[in-house]
């Protein structure tokens, strides 16, 4: 059996390289679109939601800050700051941008001792 000639191999490589270079070009053009839809667009949506939340905050709202402090807004100190009560008669001044979100009443209440015991019993039963 004779092997294919060198010129035949070069010709077949040239036809395949045209298709592969077109595929590579298409892949390079696809990357920015994928980055937009998977990274930039969700980040912009999250930023808009955060700005809407911060604009809607008012006195009496229970909030959590980006540093993890829970408190109640007791007053406004200009357009960019709030007074936040974090304990009885303990107030701090905080930037509006430092508010991460509102809290629900259920999140602030400690768990009952019965609930903790029931959860521990359920976990030990699952382990057996």
C-alpha positions in Angstrom: 0.0 0.0 0.0 1.2 3.4 -0.8 0.8 6.3 1.6 -0.9 9.5 0.5 1.4 11.9 -1.2 2.8 15.0 0.6 0.8 17.4 -1.7 -2.4 15.5 -0.9 -1.8 15.9 2.9 -1.0 19.6 2.5 -4.2 20.1 0.4 -6.4 18.4 3.0 -4.7 20.4 5.9 -5.5 23.6 4.1 -9.2 22.8 3.7 -9.5 21.8 7.3 -7.6 24.9 8.6 -10.1 27.2 6.8 -13.0 25.6 8.6 -11.1 25.5 12.0 -10.1 29.2 11.6 -13.7 30.1 10.9 -14.8 28.2 14.0 -12.1 29.9 16.1 -13.2 33.3 14.9 -16.8 32.5 15.8 -15.8 31.3 19.2 -13.8 34.5 19.8 -16.8 36.6 18.8 -19.1 34.5 21.1 -17.0 35.1 24.3 -17.9 38.8 24.7 -21.6 38.0 24.3 -21.4 35.2 26.9 -19.6 37.5 29.3 -22.3 40.1 28.9 -25.2 37.7 29.6 -23.5 35.7 32.4 -21.6 38.4 34.2 -22.4 42.0 33.3 -26.1 41.9 33.0 -26.8 40.1 36.3 -24.4 42.5 38.1 -26.3 45.5 36.7 -29.6 44.0 37.7 -28.4 43.4 41.2 -27.0 47.0 41.4 -30.4 48.4 40.3 -32.2 46.4 42.9 -29.8 47.5 45.6 -30.2 51.2 44.6 -34.0 50.9 44.6 -33.9 49.3 48.1 -31.7 52.1 49.5 -33.9 54.8 48.0 -37.0 53.2 49.5 -35.6 53.0 53.1 -37.3 55.1 55.8 -37.5 55.6 59.5 -38.7 52.5 61.3 -37.3 50.0 58.9 -35.4 47.1 60.4 -32.2 46.6 58.3 -28.9 44.7 58.2 -25.7 46.5 57.2 -23.0 45.2 54.9 -20.9 44.6 58.0 -23.6 42.5 59.6 -25.1 44.9 62.1 -28.8 44.6 62.7 -30.8 47.6 63.7 -33.7 49.9 63.2 -33.5 53.2 61.4 -34.5 56.0 63.8 -33.8 59.1 61.7 -32.2 60.6 58.7 -29.0 62.7 58.8 -29.0 64.2 55.4 -29.6 62.5 52.1 -26.8 60.0 52.4 -26.8 59.0 56.1 -29.1 57.4 58.7 -29.2 57.0 62.4 -29.3 53.3 63.2 -30.4 52.0 66.6 -28.5 48.8 67.2 -29.4 48.3 70.9 -31.5 50.1 73.5 -30.3 53.7 73.6 -27.3 52.9 71.3 -27.4 54.7 68.0 -24.8 55.0 65.3 -24.7 57.1 62.2 -24.3 55.0 59.0 -24.1 55.7 55.3 -27.1 54.8 53.2 -24.9 52.8 50.9 -23.9 50.5 53.8 -27.4 49.1 54.2 -27.5 45.7 52.6 -31.2 44.9 53.0 -34.3 44.8 55.1 -34.8 42.1 57.7 -37.9 40.2 58.5 -39.3 39.9 62.0 -38.8 36.2 62.0 -35.1 36.5 61.4 -34.5 38.6 64.5 -36.4 36.3 66.9 -34.2 33.7 68.7 -35.2 30.0 68.2 -37.2 28.4 71.0 -35.4 25.9 73.1 -38.1 23.3 72.1 -37.3 23.8 68.4 -33.6 23.3 69.1 -34.3 20.1 71.0 -36.6 18.8 68.3 -33.9 19.5 65.6 -31.3 17.7 67.7 -33.5 14.7 68.2 -34.3 14.5 64.5 -30.6 14.6 63.6 -29.7 11.9 66.1 -32.5 9.7 64.7 -31.2 10.2 61.2 -27.7 9.2 62.3 -29.0 5.8 63.7 
